Structure formats: C-alpha cells, structure tokens
C-alpha cells in the first residue's frame, strides 16, 4: 500500500476526525487493497494526500447525502442560504423578458437536470460538423457545432419575425447526440487542483500507458489562463463558474458577463436585429446563484454495500475499469470548508481517453473526435440511458460498446465468470 494514497478515503470515518475508522468501513480495507493498484496518488510535486497514519487528521472523507439533491454536510448558515437561492435559480423558468433565446434548448436548468435533482433527465442535444482535409470543421457559419433546437417564436422587434429552432445543415457529415451531464458533487470536482489531475495523468502514463488519459488544457475566460478542463463530455470547460455561464448562454440563450454575445440563429447574425432584449440578459447574479447551487450540491448517496458489492469493487479494479474510472480524488484548499481537503469518490479521472468508435466524432478544443472525458460513475443507478448519447439502456450494453483504450477492459469483462460478472454489476448498481 503506497503512502499518500487518496484511495484511503473510503476507510475513513465520514467526519474525518482523528483517523478513526467506523466499524462499517473496516471491511472496505480488504477491497481497497486491490483498488489501490488502480488509483495511486499522483507523483510529487503534485499536491497529494499525507501518509496513512495521518490521513484522518488532515483530510476528511465526503459521504454522499442521505437523499439526492441535498446540500453538502457542514455548510455554514450563509452557505446554506446561498445553496437555497441557487436551488431557486436552478428551478426558475426563464422567459423572453428575462432574455431567453432567441434560440435556446430549454428555459430552465431543472428541465435537463432534475431526474433526480442534480441528475440528468436524459435530455439529448445535437452537435454537428464536417471533416475538411482530415480536420473537424464546426460549421460556425451555420451556427455550429451545438444546435439550439427551440426558438422564441414570433416577435415584433424590428418588424415581425419568427425565431425557430436550429437544425443540422444538409452539408454536415458528422452529427452526434449528447445527454446532459449530471451535476452531483461538482463543487468537489471543481476544488481538485489542476496539478493533482496533471499528476494523475503522469501516474497513468507511467503505470498503465495503454489506458493513460490526457488532460484537456483549455482557456479560463475569467483569468485568461490555461487550465485543466474537467466539465462537459470533452472536458472542454475548466471551472464550474465558467460551466454555469456557458450553460446560460448556450442552453438558454441568456447572455452574461463572461458570455456577452448572443448566438446567431443558424449562423445568421442579421436575425439578431429582431432580438427582443439586446442588452446583457443577466448581470451575473443568475450565473453566480446557479454556480452556488452546483458548488454546494452533495455527491449522490451510495446504495447498500453488500458482500457482492464489495467483491465487485475488486473485480472492477482487476478488469482495468479503475484505470480510467479512478475511484477516489482529493480536493485542495477551498474557501468553503465543506470542500476543503476532502476525499471523494466520483469514479472518474476527468481526463480524455481515445474511445475508438465510441467517440462522437466532434472535436472541441484539443479533444479529437475519438476522445471523450471519462464519465463519472457516481449516481449511475439513477440513469436509464447510458453513454454520452444514451444508446445503451443497460450497464452490460454500455460496457460492450467501449472501444479504443477501453477495449482490453471490455474483453476482460466478457471473459468474467458468472459470479464475478454478477458481483461487478452489483457494485456498479450501488453507485
């Protein structure tokens, strides 16, 4: 067992106090002895967890909330108030008078992320593009690559005009469907230092080079700095705050300080002459509130941990699944104490991996059409549609569709005996 391994978090008391183990966690030590081979902490100089004999005193483990949609435990009164205000913003249905559109996907955050609260309803969106001389072209002249499939309809600004939803042009050679992502525990993901994820990528390259992930280095709008992306199917967004502002513009058509320019409907910028609200739609307050909600939304609760589930976690590691679906990460310092230096279990490295034919063909930033961010597995049991496009409706079907760097793990799964397969599926259904 390597010193400084963040996977020790699963054997710590949820309170993190004094390194004391609760009886219910002791049995997990056996399983984590296997899991540690797949999720060792990143090398120096990356911020890493302290040695096992002091980990309880310096780090606290985050347990999932007792129910979906709950705030993190141990928030202050002010933080709880901000979470409540953010939840209200999350549920608000925007109107044209608030800047909705003129083209958009949905009028409320909850429409896509309310199954359960903070999860995903399975709402599918479309991206498109074409391949030109071997390179991906998002066809920006047609409003690509993301389609806003609804319009606000008839308006009288600048003369009568009807805004309709966009569609992929006939000249597009690549189209892809994507399910909206879950929001559980994203404040913890946001609080993981860039250096930690970079170190994790180095560790993967050294210990499992055939499945090693690639950090997606992207621009943070607020600072102009290059950061490690971690949000979105291509890890194309570096911070939760930027994710919030991006969603306001690209999902609801609401401009805001970091994203002040309206999307041109189907690429036709002249249509914006009829936009009913030409001023900045949100002064930043809505984006901040939505960000607060996501930041302080607790991880999903885990299901019952039977002996089969415990056995399955070992099969998960031995099959190579944990090479990409990293069981445990550690946050850095945060102004919110409930997020500061916490051990949590998203089952993702938040890095890009070549998924072969399972890639969606869409390039974003440095992410190629074959690369996808490792999907976090926490909250898996709430999902009825799996993979980025929802093509799989069972866990077995989703595993069988894995390709590229995941092909070996897929093969190992197919060769599992009956009892190991049952145990693995029991484990996954507990997440």
Legacy VTK file of the C-alpha trace (Angstrom):
# vtk DataFile Version 3.0
C-alpha trace
ASCII
DATASET POLYDATA
POINTS 431 float
0.000 0.000 0.000
1.680 3.194 -1.147
1.980 6.089 1.245
-0.022 9.177 0.367
-2.703 7.252 -1.497
-6.013 9.139 -1.724
-7.920 5.864 -2.049
-7.636 5.547 1.712
-10.627 7.857 1.887
-13.115 5.002 1.709
-11.900 3.567 5.006
-12.043 6.817 6.939
-14.809 7.981 9.179
-17.100 10.420 7.315
-16.211 13.005 9.926
-12.521 12.573 9.174
-11.785 13.134 12.828
-8.594 11.719 14.252
-8.256 8.977 11.671
-10.741 6.743 13.498
-12.398 4.013 11.429
-16.058 3.260 11.845
-16.982 -0.426 12.050
-18.999 -0.198 8.832
-15.882 0.911 6.951
-13.390 -1.645 8.225
-14.426 -4.327 5.738
-13.613 -1.965 2.846
-9.909 -2.128 3.712
-9.737 -5.552 2.071
-11.280 -4.308 -1.142
-9.251 -1.146 -1.264
-6.054 -3.154 -1.064
-6.995 -4.204 -4.597
-8.333 -0.816 -5.658
-5.152 0.979 -4.668
-3.275 -0.667 -7.524
-5.532 1.236 -9.904
-5.685 4.647 -8.264
-2.372 5.504 -6.636
-1.878 9.145 -5.818
-0.048 11.383 -8.296
3.698 11.914 -8.034
5.382 14.943 -6.468
5.304 17.882 -6.884
1.572 17.312 -7.180
-0.483 18.027 -4.093
-1.094 14.580 -2.612
-2.666 13.079 0.449
-0.456 12.638 3.524
0.714 9.276 4.810
-1.843 6.754 6.080
-1.054 7.299 9.741
-2.029 10.967 9.496
-4.609 10.943 6.725
-7.563 11.050 9.132
-6.229 14.118 10.889
-5.502 16.106 7.766
-8.174 15.036 5.317
-11.874 14.404 5.655
-13.908 11.972 3.606
-17.087 13.184 1.977
-20.064 10.868 2.211
-22.987 11.164 -0.147
-26.068 12.977 1.102
-28.891 10.863 2.564
-31.021 11.817 -0.460
-30.426 13.180 -3.946
-30.468 16.954 -4.322
-29.288 17.718 -0.792
-26.554 20.242 0.058
-23.150 19.228 1.362
-22.964 18.461 5.053
-21.487 21.018 7.471
-22.213 24.133 5.425
-22.461 27.413 7.299
-25.771 29.258 7.601
-24.645 31.696 4.899
-23.612 28.851 2.591
-26.942 27.087 3.115
-28.729 30.326 2.227
-26.680 30.605 -0.953
-27.468 26.982 -1.808
-31.176 27.682 -1.306
-31.036 30.753 -3.516
-29.164 28.738 -6.117
-31.760 25.970 -5.990
-34.450 28.577 -6.647
-32.475 29.847 -9.645
-31.984 26.268 -10.831
-35.763 25.729 -10.823
-36.676 29.103 -12.372
-38.257 29.023 -15.810
-36.841 31.914 -17.811
-38.987 33.994 -20.166
-38.336 36.145 -23.193
-38.449 39.196 -20.929
-35.502 37.782 -18.958
-33.511 37.229 -22.150
-34.464 33.678 -23.084
-33.343 32.864 -26.623
-33.813 33.974 -29.293
-32.723 30.353 -29.883
-32.230 28.003 -26.969
-32.547 24.406 -25.793
-34.544 24.720 -22.577
-35.930 27.554 -20.453
-34.829 26.110 -17.104
-31.758 24.340 -15.749
-34.014 21.853 -13.982
-35.554 20.692 -17.262
-32.331 18.857 -18.079
-31.002 18.163 -14.582
-33.959 17.076 -12.493
-34.034 13.320 -12.705
-33.418 13.286 -9.706
-32.467 16.824 -8.600
-28.966 17.435 -9.921
-29.062 14.342 -12.115
-29.946 14.130 -15.775
-33.348 13.711 -17.360
-31.700 12.132 -20.392
-32.409 15.211 -22.497
-30.438 14.805 -25.724
-28.787 17.624 -27.606
-27.200 17.600 -31.044
-23.817 18.700 -32.302
-22.731 18.698 -35.920
-19.841 19.466 -38.209
-17.915 18.141 -41.155
-14.470 16.800 -41.939
-12.416 19.016 -44.249
-8.933 17.838 -45.272
-8.922 15.481 -42.307
-9.793 18.171 -39.773
-13.072 18.805 -37.984
-14.967 21.945 -39.014
-17.727 23.007 -36.550
-19.516 24.855 -39.364
-19.849 28.065 -37.359
-21.398 29.757 -40.381
-24.427 27.541 -39.771
-24.498 28.089 -36.025
-22.412 25.004 -35.165
-21.416 22.949 -33.522
-24.176 22.979 -30.870
-27.755 23.129 -32.058
-30.242 25.260 -30.122
-33.341 23.367 -31.143
-36.017 25.826 -29.942
-36.855 29.409 -30.886
-38.903 32.025 -29.066
-41.332 32.277 -31.987
-42.993 35.414 -33.345
-41.643 38.772 -32.156
-42.295 42.317 -33.308
-38.886 43.839 -32.533
-37.580 45.471 -35.710
-40.650 44.231 -37.568
-42.408 40.892 -37.311
-40.012 37.984 -37.254
-40.271 34.354 -36.180
-37.383 32.662 -34.425
-37.354 28.898 -34.928
-35.082 26.176 -33.625
-31.904 25.283 -35.461
-31.243 22.088 -37.396
-28.113 20.399 -38.709
-27.433 21.576 -42.278
-27.571 19.021 -45.073
-23.857 19.537 -45.729
-22.881 18.304 -42.258
-21.056 14.977 -42.378
-20.862 14.469 -38.611
-23.777 14.596 -36.195
-23.751 13.464 -32.587
-26.251 13.264 -29.788
-25.254 14.051 -26.225
-27.148 13.603 -22.990
-26.926 16.437 -20.493
-24.486 15.596 -17.717
-25.164 15.119 -14.022
-24.423 17.924 -11.564
-23.885 15.869 -8.380
-20.834 16.792 -6.341
-19.347 19.107 -8.948
-18.086 21.512 -6.301
-15.705 18.766 -5.190
-14.547 18.224 -8.773
-14.024 21.976 -9.143
-11.904 22.009 -5.992
-9.389 19.422 -7.232
-6.172 21.311 -8.072
-5.032 21.313 -11.685
-1.679 19.947 -10.513
-3.397 16.957 -8.991
-5.079 15.998 -12.275
-1.847 16.596 -14.187
-0.058 14.329 -11.722
-2.743 11.713 -12.097
-2.190 11.777 -15.866
1.541 11.288 -15.321
0.882 8.378 -12.984
-1.405 6.741 -15.539
1.216 7.204 -18.260
3.818 5.521 -16.054
1.730 2.642 -14.702
-0.857 1.917 -17.399
0.306 3.637 -20.593
-2.174 1.850 -22.870
-5.099 3.362 -20.981
-3.497 6.629 -19.852
-5.645 9.744 -20.038
-4.780 13.133 -21.485
-5.507 16.415 -19.685
-7.544 18.789 -21.840
-5.856 22.158 -21.460
-8.383 24.926 -22.093
-8.761 28.665 -21.519
-10.381 30.008 -18.388
-12.391 33.034 -19.510
-12.207 34.861 -16.184
-8.400 34.891 -15.955
-7.225 34.109 -19.475
-5.088 31.317 -18.005
-4.756 27.831 -19.455
-6.366 25.338 -17.069
-7.183 21.643 -16.938
-10.670 21.097 -18.334
-12.940 18.798 -16.361
-16.596 19.613 -17.163
-18.551 18.553 -20.240
-18.291 15.398 -22.342
-14.981 16.606 -23.786
-13.671 18.157 -20.549
-13.914 21.392 -22.520
-14.696 23.644 -19.528
-12.164 24.266 -16.734
-14.261 25.678 -13.888
-17.750 25.307 -12.524
-18.321 29.063 -12.734
-17.472 29.050 -16.438
-19.666 25.974 -16.890
-22.529 27.966 -15.372
-22.077 30.986 -17.644
-21.625 28.774 -20.696
-24.886 26.957 -19.922
-26.785 30.208 -19.522
-25.729 31.327 -22.989
-25.676 28.109 -24.964
-28.581 26.278 -23.330
-30.950 29.156 -22.502
-29.658 31.927 -24.758
-29.072 34.217 -21.774
-26.039 36.453 -22.182
-23.934 37.210 -19.112
-20.658 38.960 -18.241
-18.349 36.127 -19.363
-20.506 35.246 -22.380
-21.958 38.585 -23.553
-22.615 37.785 -27.215
-25.818 36.141 -28.420
-25.634 33.041 -30.593
-26.562 33.882 -34.175
-29.565 31.691 -35.058
-28.404 29.072 -37.546
-25.385 31.322 -38.053
-27.484 34.233 -39.376
-26.353 37.224 -37.315
-28.697 39.604 -39.166
-31.597 37.886 -37.371
-30.367 39.388 -34.096
-31.786 42.742 -35.290
-35.128 41.284 -34.148
-33.868 40.117 -30.752
-36.362 41.466 -28.161
-33.686 42.053 -25.477
-30.412 43.397 -26.821
-28.877 44.415 -23.502
-26.936 41.991 -21.295
-29.578 39.474 -20.215
-28.077 38.504 -16.854
-25.860 40.863 -14.874
-24.095 37.839 -13.395
-26.379 37.251 -10.430
-28.155 34.297 -12.030
-24.901 32.684 -13.087
-23.480 33.105 -9.580
-26.591 31.603 -7.995
-26.564 28.579 -10.313
-22.859 28.154 -9.630
-23.544 28.255 -5.873
-26.175 25.535 -6.226
-23.826 23.245 -8.160
-20.853 24.043 -5.932
-22.637 23.033 -2.737
-24.705 20.165 -4.130
-23.678 16.966 -2.346
-22.435 13.835 -4.090
-25.106 11.211 -4.714
-25.788 8.757 -1.901
-24.388 5.269 -2.330
-26.657 2.253 -2.436
-26.363 -0.655 0.015
-22.907 -2.255 0.189
-23.445 -5.989 0.305
-20.717 -8.603 0.198
-21.354 -8.929 -3.546
-20.860 -5.184 -3.945
-17.575 -5.363 -2.046
-16.419 -8.290 -4.157
-17.477 -6.431 -7.295
-15.296 -3.451 -6.444
-12.305 -5.770 -6.625
-13.435 -7.153 -9.978
-13.840 -3.547 -11.138
-10.171 -2.875 -10.389
-8.822 -6.169 -11.736
-10.696 -5.700 -15.009
-8.924 -2.385 -15.557
-12.057 -0.266 -15.189
-10.432 1.734 -12.395
-7.579 2.742 -14.704
-9.864 5.457 -16.111
-12.798 5.462 -13.685
-10.483 6.490 -10.844
-12.316 5.624 -7.614
-11.009 8.422 -5.409
-9.794 12.006 -5.798
-8.735 14.641 -3.266
-9.618 18.327 -3.253
-7.265 21.144 -2.416
-7.889 24.238 -0.309
-11.294 25.886 -0.717
-12.962 28.936 0.861
-15.870 26.572 1.579
-14.700 24.356 4.425
-17.016 21.536 3.361
-14.999 21.303 0.120
-11.515 21.868 1.511
-9.078 18.925 1.545
-11.772 16.310 1.054
-11.538 12.739 -0.175
-14.389 11.819 -2.510
-15.349 9.046 -4.930
-16.503 10.154 -8.401
-15.072 7.128 -10.259
-13.510 9.285 -12.964
-10.094 10.747 -13.699
-11.735 13.626 -15.657
-9.158 13.113 -18.403
-9.618 12.468 -22.114
-9.360 8.932 -23.474
-9.437 7.573 -27.012
-12.678 5.612 -27.145
-12.370 4.409 -30.703
-15.736 4.014 -32.424
-17.484 5.128 -29.231
-16.118 8.640 -29.758
-18.737 11.079 -31.037
-16.747 12.470 -33.967
-16.950 16.027 -32.606
-13.703 17.891 -31.919
-13.691 20.584 -29.248
-10.510 22.429 -28.421
-7.686 19.891 -28.396
-10.123 16.993 -27.866
-10.409 14.909 -31.013
-13.492 13.196 -32.322
-12.332 9.898 -30.809
-11.628 11.319 -27.363
-14.157 11.577 -24.538
-13.811 12.551 -20.902
-14.155 9.609 -18.518
-17.757 9.748 -17.361
-18.104 9.806 -13.546
-19.927 6.707 -12.336
-21.356 8.083 -9.118
-25.124 8.276 -9.436
-25.031 5.551 -12.102
-28.028 3.776 -10.631
-30.237 6.796 -11.438
-29.504 6.545 -15.164
-31.827 4.817 -17.616
-29.829 5.948 -20.666
-26.089 5.329 -20.674
-23.040 6.548 -22.597
-22.779 10.064 -23.993
-25.595 9.562 -26.481
-27.909 7.307 -24.484
-27.640 4.456 -26.970
-27.228 1.901 -24.163
-30.045 1.123 -21.768
-28.194 -1.431 -19.633
-24.784 -1.452 -17.972
-23.787 -4.580 -19.888
-24.672 -2.947 -23.212
-22.659 0.149 -22.288
-19.578 -1.908 -21.407
-19.801 -3.891 -24.649
-19.743 -0.641 -26.643
-16.486 0.547 -25.073
-13.628 0.686 -27.564
-10.251 2.258 -28.123
-8.287 2.418 -24.877
-11.140 0.617 -23.107
-11.141 -2.391 -25.432
-8.999 -4.559 -23.171
-11.231 -3.933 -20.166
-14.241 -4.752 -22.314
-12.634 -8.052 -23.290
-11.852 -8.852 -19.669
-15.467 -8.188 -18.773
-16.673 -10.531 -21.497
-14.440 -13.278 -20.098
-15.624 -12.935 -16.499
-17.215 -15.923 -14.869
-20.847 -15.807 -13.824
-20.190 -14.924 -10.194
-17.585 -12.238 -10.938
-19.846 -10.650 -13.535
-22.754 -10.621 -11.091
-20.528 -9.068 -8.418
-19.249 -6.373 -10.771
-22.742 -5.439 -11.880
-23.890 -5.372 -8.242
-21.075 -2.954 -7.478
-21.916 -0.675 -10.406
-25.607 -0.674 -9.473
-24.653 0.501 -5.989
-23.069 3.710 -7.271
LINES 1 432
431 0 1 2 3 4 5 6 7 8 9 10 11 12 13 14 15 16 17 18 19 20 21 22 23 24 25 26 27 28 29 30 31 32 33 34 35 36 37 38 39 40 41 42 43 44 45 46 47 48 49 50 51 52 53 54 55 56 57 58 59 60 61 62 63 64 65 66 67 68 69 70 71 72 73 74 75 76 77 78 79 80 81 82 83 84 85 86 87 88 89 90 91 92 93 94 95 96 97 98 99 100 101 102 103 104 105 106 107 108 109 110 111 112 113 114 115 116 117 118 119 120 121 122 123 124 125 126 127 128 129 130 131 132 133 134 135 136 137 138 139 140 141 142 143 144 145 146 147 148 149 150 151 152 153 154 155 156 157 158 159 160 161 162 163 164 165 166 167 168 169 170 171 172 173 174 175 176 177 178 179 180 181 182 183 184 185 186 187 188 189 190 191 192 193 194 195 196 197 198 199 200 201 202 203 204 205 206 207 208 209 210 211 212 213 214 215 216 217 218 219 220 221 222 223 224 225 226 227 228 229 230 231 232 233 234 235 236 237 238 239 240 241 242 243 244 245 246 247 248 249 250 251 252 253 254 255 256 257 258 259 260 261 262 263 264 265 266 267 268 269 270 271 272 273 274 275 276 277 278 279 280 281 282 283 284 285 286 287 288 289 290 291 292 293 294 295 296 297 298 299 300 301 302 303 304 305 306 307 308 309 310 311 312 313 314 315 316 317 318 319 320 321 322 323 324 325 326 327 328 329 330 331 332 333 334 335 336 337 338 339 340 341 342 343 344 345 346 347 348 349 350 351 352 353 354 355 356 357 358 359 360 361 362 363 364 365 366 367 368 369 370 371 372 373 374 375 376 377 378 379 380 381 382 383 384 385 386 387 388 389 390 391 392 393 394 395 396 397 398 399 400 401 402 403 404 405 406 407 408 409 410 411 412 413 414 415 416 417 418 419 420 421 422 423 424 425 426 427 428 429 430
